[in-house]
Amino acid sequence: MNERWTQGGEGAAESHGQYISAIYRHMQVLITSELAPYRIGSGQYIFLMAIAFQEAVTQKELSEKLLIDKTTTAKAIAKLEAEGYVRREVDPADNRYQLLFLTDAGIEVVPKVQEALDRVKNQTRKGIADEEYSVMMRLLQTVLRNLSDQ
């Protein structure tokens, strides 16, 4: 990667968006490789883990919590369901909705997925002190808030 990565040619200011995009793409490649043995794509793991931490959740709630559109959520959940990691049950409080739960296979794979994600995260943190990492996370949260409040 170039020492000075600019947008718009000579003299243009660096764009944090370019770095965020490149980081995201590289992380997706690593995560895809790590999760391949479990047939979980980089687009599904976030939903699997969210269900693991909050079972009995609807697709709509997942979309809102993860800030991901409903169509993407539906496709990811369908893939996890096809792989046998997620099951649906009618919501007893409102039979118009279905609640999502992990299957036994889903419960079994979650620690393996978490280990894989931890390996990728640890790779991204090399050379970054805990305090610096905390500052970076707060700044990224601010950027996301700035954009999602639109």
C-alpha positions in Angstrom: 0.0 0.0 0.0 1.3 3.5 -0.8 2.8 5.5 2.0 0.3 8.3 1.3 -3.0 7.0 0.0 -5.0 9.9 -1.3 -8.3 10.4 -2.9 -8.7 12.8 -5.8 -5.0 12.9 -6.9 -2.0 15.0 -5.9 -2.4 17.0 -2.7 -5.8 15.7 -1.8 -6.4 14.9 1.9 -6.3 11.3 3.0 -9.7 9.7 3.4 -10.5 7.6 6.4 -13.2 6.0 4.3 -10.5 4.5 2.0 -8.7 2.9 5.0 -12.0 1.7 6.5 -13.0 0.1 3.2 -9.6 -1.6 2.7 -9.5 -2.9 6.3 -13.0 -4.2 5.9 -12.2 -6.0 2.6 -9.0 -7.6 4.1 -10.8 -8.7 7.2 -13.6 -10.3 5.2 -11.0 -12.3 3.2 -9.4 -13.5 6.5 -12.7 -14.3 8.1 -14.0 -16.1 5.1 -10.9 -18.3 5.1 -11.1 -18.9 8.9 -14.8 -19.9 8.7 -14.7 -22.0 5.5 -14.6 -25.3 7.4 -17.9 -24.4 9.0 -19.6 -23.3 5.8 -20.2 -19.9 7.3 -19.5 -16.9 5.1 -18.2 -13.5 6.1 -21.8 -12.3 5.7 -23.4 -14.7 8.1 -21.2 -14.9 11.2 -22.4 -11.6 12.6 -25.9 -12.9 12.6 -24.9 -16.2 14.2 -23.1 -14.5 16.9 -25.9 -12.0 17.6 -28.4 -14.8 17.9 -26.0 -16.6 20.3 -25.9 -13.6 22.5 -29.6 -12.9 22.3 -31.7 -15.9 21.4 -35.4 -15.5 20.8 -34.8 -12.5 18.5 -36.7 -11.6 15.3 -35.1 -10.9 12.0 -36.3 -7.3 12.2 -34.7 -6.9 15.6 -31.5 -8.3 14.3 -31.5 -5.9 11.3 -32.1 -2.9 13.6 -29.5 -4.0 16.2 -26.8 -4.7 13.6 -27.7 -1.7 11.3 -28.1 -4.1 8.4 -31.0 -4.0 5.9 -33.8 -6.5 6.1 -33.1 -8.2 2.8 -29.4 -8.9 3.7 -30.6 -10.2 7.1 -33.1 -12.5 5.5 -30.5 -14.0 3.1 -28.0 -14.5 5.9 -30.5 -16.2 8.2 -31.7 -18.4 5.3 -28.1 -19.6 4.7 -27.6 -20.3 8.4 -30.8 -22.1 8.6 -29.9 -24.2 5.5 -26.6 -25.1 7.1 -28.4 -26.3 10.2 -27.2 -23.6 12.6 -30.4 -21.6 13.1 -34.1 -22.6 13.6 -37.2 -20.5 13.6 -40.2 -20.8 16.0 -43.4 -18.9 15.9 -43.5 -16.1 18.5 -46.0 -17.2 21.1 -46.7 -13.5 22.0 -47.5 -12.7 18.3 -47.8 -15.5 15.8 -47.1 -13.1 12.9 -43.4 -13.2 13.9 -40.8 -15.9 14.1 -38.1 -16.0 16.7 -34.6 -17.2 15.9 -32.7 -19.7 17.9 -29.5 -21.6 17.5 -29.8 -25.4 16.9 -27.5 -27.8 18.7 -25.1 -27.5 15.7 -25.2 -23.7 16.0 -24.5 -23.9 19.8 -21.5 -26.2 19.0 -20.0 -24.0 16.3 -20.2 -20.7 18.1 -17.1 -21.2 20.2 -15.2 -22.2 17.1 -16.4 -19.1 15.2 -15.5 -16.9 18.2 -12.0 -18.4 18.2 -11.6 -17.7 14.5 -12.8 -14.1 14.9 -10.4 -13.6 17.9 -7.5 -14.8 15.7 -8.4 -12.2 13.0 -9.0 -9.5 15.6 -5.6 -10.2 17.3 -3.9 -9.9 13.9 -5.5 -6.5 13.4 -4.3 -5.3 16.8 -0.6 -6.1 16.3 1.4 -3.1 17.3 -1.5 -1.2 18.8 -1.5 -0.5 22.5 -4.8 -1.1 24.4 -5.3 2.6 25.0 -4.7 3.4 21.3 -7.2 0.7 20.4 -9.8 2.1 22.8 -9.4 5.6 21.2 -9.7 4.2 17.7 -12.9 2.3 18.7 -14.4 5.4 20.2 -13.5 7.4 17.1 -15.0 4.8 14.8 -18.2 4.7 16.9 -18.4 8.5 16.5 -18.0 8.2 12.7 -20.8 5.6 12.5 -23.1 7.7 14.7 -22.4 10.7 12.5 -23.4 8.7 9.4 -26.3 6.7 10.9 -28.0 9.8 12.4 -28.7 11.1 8.9 
